[in-house]
Amino acid sequence: MPSYVIEFNRRTRERRVQEFHGHREAMECRLRLEAERVDTDVEIVMLISKSLETLGRTHSRYFTGRELTSA
């Protein structure tokens, strides 16, 4: 099952989503992003789901704003 790392700005509602096919790689990415984070308004989460569409339903707050392109 795919894993997703979401960077979500609580103030602006903007998000960046990365998909991973391995849970370990997703967790390593999340931990790296958390270590590099400077904006405390940015929430970084790793979620496991059958699809991004399912995450949109189960964790809808992360999908209320616009999506940013990957850096």
C-alpha positions as a Markdown table, in Angstrom:
| # | Residue | x | y | z |
|---|---|---|---|---|
| 1 | Met | 0.0 | 0.0 | 0.0 |
| 2 | Pro | 1.4 | 3.5 | -0.9 |
| 3 | Ser | 2.6 | 5.9 | 1.7 |
| 4 | Tyr | 2.3 | 9.7 | 1.4 |
| 5 | Val | 4.2 | 12.5 | 3.0 |
| 6 | Ile | 2.3 | 15.7 | 3.2 |
| 7 | Glu | 3.7 | 19.1 | 4.1 |
| 8 | Phe | 0.7 | 21.2 | 5.1 |
| 9 | Asn | 0.8 | 24.9 | 6.0 |
| 10 | Arg | -1.8 | 25.5 | 8.6 |
| 11 | Arg | -1.9 | 29.2 | 8.0 |
| 12 | Thr | -2.1 | 29.3 | 4.1 |
| 13 | Arg | -3.7 | 25.8 | 3.7 |
| 14 | Glu | -1.1 | 25.1 | 0.9 |
| 15 | Arg | 0.2 | 21.5 | 0.6 |
| 16 | Arg | 2.9 | 19.5 | -1.0 |
| 17 | Val | 2.3 | 15.7 | -1.4 |
| 18 | Gln | 4.9 | 13.0 | -2.2 |
| 19 | Glu | 4.0 | 9.4 | -2.8 |
| 20 | Phe | 6.2 | 6.5 | -1.8 |
| 21 | His | 5.9 | 2.8 | -2.5 |
| 22 | Gly | 7.9 | 1.9 | 0.7 |
| 23 | His | 7.0 | 2.9 | 4.2 |
| 24 | Arg | 10.6 | 3.2 | 5.2 |
| 25 | Glu | 11.4 | 5.7 | 2.5 |
| 26 | Ala | 8.4 | 7.8 | 3.4 |
| 27 | Met | 9.3 | 7.9 | 7.1 |
| 28 | Glu | 12.9 | 8.8 | 6.3 |
| 29 | Cys | 11.6 | 11.7 | 4.1 |
| 30 | Arg | 9.2 | 12.9 | 6.9 |
| 31 | Leu | 12.0 | 12.8 | 9.5 |
| 32 | Arg | 14.3 | 14.7 | 7.1 |
| 33 | Leu | 11.7 | 17.4 | 6.4 |
| 34 | Glu | 10.9 | 17.8 | 10.1 |
| 35 | Ala | 14.6 | 18.3 | 10.8 |
| 36 | Glu | 14.9 | 20.9 | 8.1 |
| 37 | Arg | 11.6 | 22.7 | 8.9 |
| 38 | Val | 11.9 | 26.4 | 9.9 |
| 39 | Asp | 8.2 | 27.4 | 9.7 |
| 40 | Thr | 6.3 | 26.2 | 12.7 |
| 41 | Asp | 3.0 | 26.6 | 10.7 |
| 42 | Val | 4.1 | 23.7 | 8.4 |
| 43 | Glu | 2.8 | 20.3 | 9.6 |
| 44 | Ile | 4.6 | 17.3 | 8.1 |
| 45 | Val | 2.8 | 13.9 | 8.2 |
| 46 | Met | 3.2 | 10.5 | 6.8 |
| 47 | Leu | 0.0 | 8.6 | 6.0 |
| 48 | Ile | -0.6 | 5.1 | 4.5 |
| 49 | Ser | -3.6 | 4.7 | 2.3 |
| 50 | Lys | -4.9 | 2.8 | -0.7 |
| 51 | Ser | -4.9 | 6.0 | -2.8 |
| 52 | Leu | -4.6 | 9.7 | -2.7 |
| 53 | Glu | -8.3 | 9.9 | -3.3 |
| 54 | Thr | -9.0 | 7.9 | -0.2 |
| 55 | Leu | -6.8 | 10.3 | 1.8 |
| 56 | Gly | -8.8 | 13.2 | 0.4 |
| 57 | Arg | -11.8 | 11.7 | 2.1 |
| 58 | Thr | -10.3 | 10.5 | 5.3 |
| 59 | His | -8.0 | 13.4 | 5.9 |
| 60 | Ser | -9.8 | 16.2 | 4.1 |
| 61 | Arg | -8.3 | 19.1 | 6.0 |
| 62 | Tyr | -5.0 | 18.5 | 4.2 |
| 63 | Phe | -6.7 | 19.0 | 0.9 |
| 64 | Thr | -8.6 | 22.3 | 1.5 |
| 65 | Gly | -6.0 | 24.6 | -0.1 |
| 66 | Arg | -3.9 | 24.6 | -3.2 |
| 67 | Glu | -1.2 | 22.1 | -4.0 |
| 68 | Leu | 2.4 | 23.3 | -4.4 |
| 69 | Thr | 4.7 | 21.8 | -6.9 |
| 70 | Ser | 7.7 | 19.8 | -5.6 |
| 71 | Ala | 10.8 | 21.8 | -4.8 |
